[in-house]
Amino acid sequence: MSVMTEVDHRIPKDVAEQLVAPGAYADGRIHKAYAWLRKNEPLGVAQVEGVDPFWVVTRHEDILEISRQNDLFHNGDRSPTLIGQEGDRKVREMMGGSPHLLRTLIHMDAPDHLKYRLLTQAWFMPQNLKRLEDQIRVLAKASVEKMAASGGRCDFVKEVALHYPLHVIMSIMGVPEADEGRMLKLTQELFGASDPELARDPDELEKPAEERQIDFGVIIDFSNYFRALSESKRAHPTEDLASLIANSLIDGAPISDLEAMSYYIIVATAGHDTTSSSTAGAMWALAENPAQLAKVKADPSLIPGLVDESIRWTTPVKTFMRTVTADTEFAGRHMKKGDWLMLCYASGNRDEAVFEAPQEFRADRKPNKHLAFGYGAHLCLGQHLAKMEMRILWEELLPRLSDLALDGEPAMSESVFVNGPKRLPIRFKMD
């Protein structure tokens, strides 16, 4: 494991600390840090106590280029999500030296990555998703009716945004509707381990922030649930994603328990949480920008643009880590084998060199070359489903929605990895 010596490119301590502080991602400080970095040190080294040094990649162009070079910048050599030194030690101790508690697609590189991606890729392609559109529209209509019945005031996150995408992905997976509440709670505990309102164990919040990125108990609970589901789907397979995963073969042999559990967990969590966040992010932005709401209501053809802008604006997956596989020079920086990099997608999505007025929410933004789904080999598997879900919901909701405004103080979750709105009180009228 290398120790960086790029003294001239060290990020100031106060800026570097924002990158590992979950609260900075909740209160907007992270965007100020990103803006400073893009202007002054777009590819610098963060040195924070308790965390291995890491390069911080903040420009759109550099994030794209690193994402293209999968042989030079690996996902699986070290943790692909930020973790402190003590957390990394615990994981390696538990996993026989491996830095991974799970082994999902985001933990894999070639050749394994493509083998596992191909298991479910067809499920998430547009031509297959078309057959689900009517089913998804029924769920969207039900969500709109629930909102309409709330009396003109609701917490949009808790009453609409969380449950609609959750129901969609659980239906596709084959998880019983009665278990959806359990899946939602576990997801919030997994991604919200650093958030005082979402974390399972309040005692964990006493630890330094960089040690709160993983809740081992949540992973165990997820695995126990999906292990039982997997056994059921092997004995009695049905036409759902869980049955497909449970009965998959890799190199002619049944998929291993670790890889199967990891596959279930990543689909069950990322498959709805990021969509929930982008949906709520759009509603928040529209509540603060009546002119944007009026523009999209007047021209429904702008809805796909609204969806893309909400994804750029919210960027639910804030960061991923990569590991350098060989000594190299990149963007004028000398990187060594084993160096760790943080790809800051939310920074790339507000890069002034790519986006006009990036701090403004524009439903009609064109082009919109956002990076929220990643790029290259690790492009988000579920991007087409996510955009379809959001499009359908807005098609059902916008024609009926009027007089939208905030009805209290919204709040974002506290997390360095995946975050989004956790509270969004609104008042509205519906036709």
Backbone hydrogen bonds, N-H to C=O, Kabsch-Sander energy under -0.5 kcal/mol:
donor,donor_aa,acceptor,acceptor_aa,energy
4,M,2,S,-0.5
7,V,5,T,-2.6
9,H,6,E,-1.7
10,R,7,V,-1.5
11,I,45,V,-3.1
15,V,12,P,-0.7
16,A,12,P,-2.8
17,E,13,K,-2.3
18,Q,14,D,-0.6
18,Q,15,V,-0.8
19,L,15,V,-0.8
19,L,16,A,-0.8
20,V,16,A,-0.6
20,V,17,E,-0.7
21,A,18,Q,-0.9
24,A,21,A,-1.4
25,Y,21,A,-0.7
25,Y,22,P,-1.0
26,A,22,P,-0.6
26,A,23,G,-0.7
27,D,23,G,-2.1
28,G,24,A,-0.6
30,I,24,A,-2.2
31,H,28,G,-1.0
32,K,28,G,-0.9
33,A,29,R,-2.1
34,Y,30,I,-2.7
35,A,31,H,-2.2
36,W,32,K,-2.0
37,L,33,A,-2.4
38,R,34,Y,-3.0
39,K,35,A,-1.5
40,N,36,W,-2.8
41,E,37,L,-1.8
44,G,41,E,-0.7
44,G,56,V,-0.9
45,V,9,H,-2.8
46,A,54,F,-3.1
47,Q,45,V,-0.5
48,V,46,A,-0.5
51,V,48,V,-2.0
54,F,46,A,-1.7
55,W,340,W,-3.0
56,V,44,G,-2.8
57,V,55,W,-0.6
57,V,342,M,-2.9
58,T,42,P,-2.0
58,T,56,V,-0.7
59,R,42,P,-0.5
63,I,59,R,-2.3
64,L,60,H,-2.3
65,E,61,E,-2.1
66,I,62,D,-2.4
67,S,63,I,-2.1
68,R,64,L,-1.4
69,Q,65,E,-1.3
70,N,68,R,-1.5
73,F,69,Q,-2.2
74,H,72,L,-0.6
74,H,323,T,-2.8
84,G,210,E,-1.9
85,Q,50,G,-3.0
88,D,84,G,-2.6
89,R,85,Q,-2.1
90,K,86,E,-2.1
91,V,87,G,-2.2
92,R,88,D,-2.4
93,E,89,R,-2.0
94,M,90,K,-2.2
95,M,91,V,-2.5
96,G,93,E,-0.6
97,G,92,R,-3.3
98,S,95,M,-1.3
101,L,99,P,-0.5
107,H,104,T,-1.5
108,M,105,L,-1.3
112,D,109,D,-0.5
113,H,109,D,-2.3
115,K,111,P,-1.5
116,Y,112,D,-2.4
117,R,113,H,-2.4
118,L,114,L,-2.5
119,L,116,Y,-0.6
120,T,116,Y,-0.6
120,T,117,R,-1.0
121,Q,117,R,-1.4
123,W,120,T,-1.1
124,F,120,T,-0.9
124,F,121,Q,-1.0
125,M,122,A,-1.2
128,N,125,M,-1.1
129,L,125,M,-2.1
130,K,126,P,-1.6
131,R,128,N,-1.0
132,L,129,L,-1.8
133,E,129,L,-0.5
133,E,130,K,-1.2
136,I,132,L,-2.7
137,R,133,E,-2.5
138,V,134,D,-1.8
139,L,135,Q,-1.5
140,A,136,I,-2.3
141,K,137,R,-2.7
142,A,138,V,-1.9
143,S,139,L,-1.8
144,V,140,A,-2.3
145,E,141,K,-2.5
146,K,142,A,-2.1
147,M,143,S,-2.1
148,A,144,V,-2.5
149,A,145,E,-1.8
150,S,147,M,-1.4
151,G,148,A,-0.9
152,G,147,M,-0.5
154,C,426,I,-2.0
156,F,154,C,-0.9
156,F,424,L,-2.5
159,E,155,D,-2.5
160,V,156,F,-1.7
161,A,156,F,-2.8
162,L,157,V,-2.4
164,Y,160,V,-2.2
166,L,162,L,-0.9
167,H,163,H,-2.5
168,V,164,Y,-1.8
169,I,165,P,-2.5
170,M,166,L,-2.3
171,S,167,H,-1.9
172,I,168,V,-1.9
173,M,169,I,-2.2
174,G,170,M,-2.0
175,V,170,M,-2.0
179,D,176,P,-2.0
180,E,177,E,-1.7
183,M,179,D,-2.0
184,L,180,E,-2.4
185,K,181,G,-2.2
186,L,182,R,-2.3
187,T,183,M,-2.2
188,Q,184,L,-2.4
189,E,185,K,-2.2
190,L,186,L,-2.1
191,F,187,T,-2.7
192,G,188,Q,-1.8
193,A,190,L,-0.7
195,D,192,G,-2.0
198,L,195,D,-0.8
199,A,195,D,-2.9
204,E,201,D,-1.6
205,L,202,P,-1.1
206,E,203,D,-1.5
207,K,204,E,-1.7
211,E,208,P,-2.1
212,R,209,A,-2.0
216,F,214,I,-0.6
218,V,215,D,-0.6
219,I,215,D,-1.6
220,I,216,F,-2.2
221,D,217,G,-2.3
222,F,218,V,-2.7
223,S,219,I,-2.6
224,N,220,I,-2.6
225,Y,221,D,-2.1
226,F,222,F,-2.7
227,R,223,S,-2.3
228,A,224,N,-1.5
229,L,225,Y,-2.0
230,S,226,F,-2.7
231,E,227,R,-2.1
232,S,228,A,-1.8
233,K,229,L,-2.3
234,R,230,S,-1.9
235,A,231,E,-1.8
236,H,232,S,-2.8
240,D,238,T,-1.8
241,L,172,I,-2.3
242,A,173,M,-2.1
244,L,240,D,-1.6
245,I,241,L,-2.5
246,A,242,A,-2.7
247,N,243,S,-1.7
248,S,245,I,-1.6
250,I,253,A,-3.4
253,A,250,I,-1.9
255,I,248,S,-1.9
260,A,256,S,-2.5
261,M,257,D,-2.9
262,S,258,L,-2.3
263,Y,259,E,-2.2
264,Y,260,A,-2.5
265,I,261,M,-2.4
266,I,262,S,-2.5
267,V,263,Y,-2.1
268,A,264,Y,-2.8
269,T,265,I,-1.9
270,A,266,I,-1.3
271,G,266,I,-0.6
271,G,267,V,-0.9
272,H,269,T,-1.6
273,D,269,T,-2.7
274,T,270,A,-0.6
276,S,272,H,-2.7
277,S,273,D,-2.2
278,S,274,T,-2.1
279,T,275,T,-2.3
280,A,276,S,-2.4
281,G,277,S,-2.5
282,A,278,S,-2.0
283,M,279,T,-1.9
284,W,280,A,-2.5
285,A,281,G,-2.2
286,L,282,A,-2.7
287,A,283,M,-2.1
288,E,284,W,-1.3
289,N,285,A,-0.8
292,Q,289,N,-1.0
293,L,289,N,-1.7
294,A,290,P,-2.7
295,K,291,A,-2.0
296,V,292,Q,-2.1
297,K,293,L,-2.4
298,A,294,A,-2.0
299,D,295,K,-1.1
302,L,299,D,-2.4
303,I,300,P,-2.0
306,L,302,L,-2.4
307,V,303,I,-2.4
308,D,304,P,-2.2
309,E,305,G,-2.6
310,S,306,L,-2.3
311,I,307,V,-1.8
312,R,308,D,-2.4
313,W,309,E,-3.0
314,T,310,S,-2.1
315,T,311,I,-2.5
318,K,316,P,-1.1
318,K,417,F,-2.4
319,T,417,F,-1.0
320,F,343,L,-1.2
321,M,80,P,-3.1
322,R,341,L,-2.1
323,T,74,H,-2.3
324,V,339,D,-2.6
325,T,72,L,-2.5
328,T,335,M,-2.7
330,F,333,R,-2.7
333,R,330,F,-2.2
335,M,328,T,-3.0
335,M,333,R,-0.8
338,G,324,V,-3.1
339,D,336,K,-2.4
341,L,322,R,-2.9
342,M,55,W,-3.0
343,L,320,F,-3.4
343,L,341,L,-0.6
344,C,57,V,-2.3
344,C,342,M,-0.7
345,Y,318,K,-1.3
345,Y,343,L,-1.1
346,A,318,K,-0.9
347,S,344,C,-0.7
348,G,344,C,-2.2
349,N,345,Y,-2.2
350,R,347,S,-1.8
351,D,348,G,-1.2
352,E,350,R,-0.5
354,V,351,D,-1.9
355,F,351,D,-2.6
360,E,357,A,-2.0
362,R,360,E,-0.7
365,R,362,R,-1.7
370,H,368,N,-1.5
374,G,371,L,-2.4
377,A,67,S,-0.5
378,H,375,Y,-0.8
379,L,376,G,-1.9
380,C,373,F,-2.9
383,Q,380,C,-1.2
386,A,382,G,-2.5
387,K,383,Q,-2.3
388,M,384,H,-2.1
389,E,385,L,-2.7
390,M,386,A,-2.2
391,R,387,K,-2.5
392,I,388,M,-2.6
393,L,389,E,-2.2
394,W,390,M,-2.4
395,E,391,R,-2.3
396,E,392,I,-1.8
397,L,393,L,-2.4
398,L,394,W,-2.2
400,R,397,L,-1.4
401,L,397,L,-0.9
401,L,398,L,-0.9
402,S,429,K,-2.9
405,A,427,R,-2.0
407,D,425,P,-2.9
411,A,423,R,-2.3
413,S,420,G,-2.6
415,S,22,P,-0.8
415,S,413,S,-0.9
419,N,316,P,-2.3
422,K,411,A,-3.1
423,R,411,A,-1.7
426,I,154,C,-2.8
427,R,405,A,-2.7
428,F,152,G,-2.3
429,K,402,S,-2.9
431,D,400,R,-2.5
